[in-house]
Amino acid sequence: MHSLPMGRLTITLNDELHRALKEASARQGRSIGNLIEESLRLRGIKSTEDAKALVERSRSRAGLSEAEAVEVAENEVRQARQAR
């Protein structure tokens, strides 16, 4: 198995959230880093390369041209921002 290079990050959490994260890590037998990575992925955080590949697959499956796909994406973003 090929492993990807790993970056390091230092974050500051309030004590309650830090304690909850440590407890979840112990309960699940997983590292805190693994839990954070999974959470980021579930929130849709992706590299530009991954995001572009996802858009291309979706566009292809939907049978949209690039211009049509961009229009749909812009409308979705606009609606999401208005909903806030």
SULUR-V429215 format. One record per run of one state. SS is the DSSP state (h for helix, s for strand, l for the rest). FROM is the first residue (numbers start at 1). TO is the last residue. If there is no record, write none. Layout:
ss & from & to
SS & FROM & TO
SS & FROM & TO
This chain:
ss & from & to
l & 1 & 14
h & 15 & 28
l & 29 & 31
h & 32 & 42
l & 43 & 47
h & 48 & 62
l & 63 & 65
h & 66 & 83
l & 84 & 84
